[in-house]
Amino acid sequence: MTETTYGYVRVSTQEQNEERQLLAMRAFGVEEENIVIEKLSGKDFKRPRYQRLIKALHPGDVLVVKSIDRLGRNYDEILEQWGVITKQRKAAIVVLDMPLLDTRQGRDLTGTLIADIVLQLLSYVAQTERENIRQRQAEGIAAAKASGVHFGPLPKVLPGNFEEYRQAWRDGVITLRAAAEACGMPKSTFRDASLRAEQAMSRARAK
């Protein structure tokens, strides 16, 4: 069976231009009928044209992409797809912007090993950066809270008669339902607001 070289071109939206990737594919020698263009996000690999392309790969075929992010954005999934293409389908991958990521037949064992190591390194760097971002976000939120910055929905403004009826309810003068209705509030909201008010007063007395 004749080996085929395919090109996979991806842009995230209909408005983005794929011409730069197409020029790279033609320069590499990929024939027009073997260039697959997809206009979908790279957040995962649930892309119909990509999936059809992978199923069409035969041993010895070559899949060409302009850069690794055109294949996808999630490096854990890229590693999985790399294995599907090179081990299950027994095809080769060429990443034009990164010559070390080239698993074509004819390359020695060292070259193939280097490609796998480079991909693993890229995955590690991407994962580390995601964890660093989450850590910086957590540290930033903690610092903001320590400075008194409020996160989450803004508290609703309580009606002007809330404190009067809250006290009357706490003293047993009126029922929870009557106090809530007088304030135009649901019972659960009135009860929660009363609890927060009491906690605030307790903290104020403790200072």
HUKAUR-V827291 format. One line per field, one symbol per residue. phi: phi as a letter, one per 20 degrees, with the letter a starting at -180 (. if undefined). Layout:
phi: ???
This chain:
phi: .ffcdddddccfcfffeeffffffffffoffgfdeddcdbfefbdedgfffffffefdgnfcddcfbffffadeffffgffgfffedfelddccdffcgfebdffoffffffffgfffffffffffffffffffffffffffffffenfednfffffeffegffffffffenfcefffffffemcfgffffffffffffffffffff
